[in-house]
Amino acid sequence: MLKLPTGDVDSPSGSEGTDFTLWMEYMNGELLSTWGTTLSAMNGVVALGEGKPSPLAQKDFAGVARIGLQYALKR
């Protein structure tokens, strides 16, 4: 995923930099199928672009992760 520069670093509502994210996602609809629920998980890395925050406040890379349960309200 590519995040284009957004916001204003002075507000602070953004970094004014371009970031790139690469991730892997896992979904399992059978594990919790008794309850009609799907398990999902994701992990990856973000390469942070040259934004305007203080160089001491920004790293080059950051890890990202997520775990979720998805339940269908209608079948």
N, C-alpha and C positions, 0 to 999 in steps of 0.2 A: 504494500500500500504506500502511496506517496502522499504526504501532507504538504500542501503548498503553503507559503507564508500567509499567515492570518493574524488579525489583531494588531495591537500596538504595544510595544514593549514598555512604553511610558505609562499605560493605563493601570496595571499590567493585564492585558487580555490576550497576549500571544508573544511569541519569540521573534517573529519576523524572519524565521528561518525555514528551510525546506527539510523535512525529515522523511526517512524511508524505513518501513517496517516489514519484516519477514517473519512469518509464524507458521506453526503446524497446528492443526485442529483435529480432535478426536471426538467422535460421536458414537454412542452405543444405545440403540433403541430397545435391545432385548434384555439388558441387565435389570432394568426396573419396569419392564413391560406389564407386570402384574398390577402396578399402580398407574399405568398409562403415561409413564414419565420417561423422558430421554435424558441421559447423562451426557454432558459435553465438557470438554476441557481444551484449553489452548495455551501454548507458550511460544515465546519468540523473543526477538531482539529488535530494538529501534536504533537506527543510526541517526544521531541528532546532527542536523545541519548547522551551518555557521549562522547562528542567530545573534541578537544584540545583547543578551544578558551578560552579566559579568563573566569573563572567562573562568573565574574561580568557582562560579555557581553552576556551570554546565559541564557535564561529562560528554565523551564522544559516543558512548553507547549506554542503553538502559534496557533492562529485562522487563518483559511483560508476561502476565499469566492471568488465566481466568478459569473458573470452574462454574458450571451451570446445570440447573435442572429445568427441563422444559416440559410443561404440561399443557395438553390441548384442552381448551375450554369447550370446544364442540367436536363431535366425532361424526 
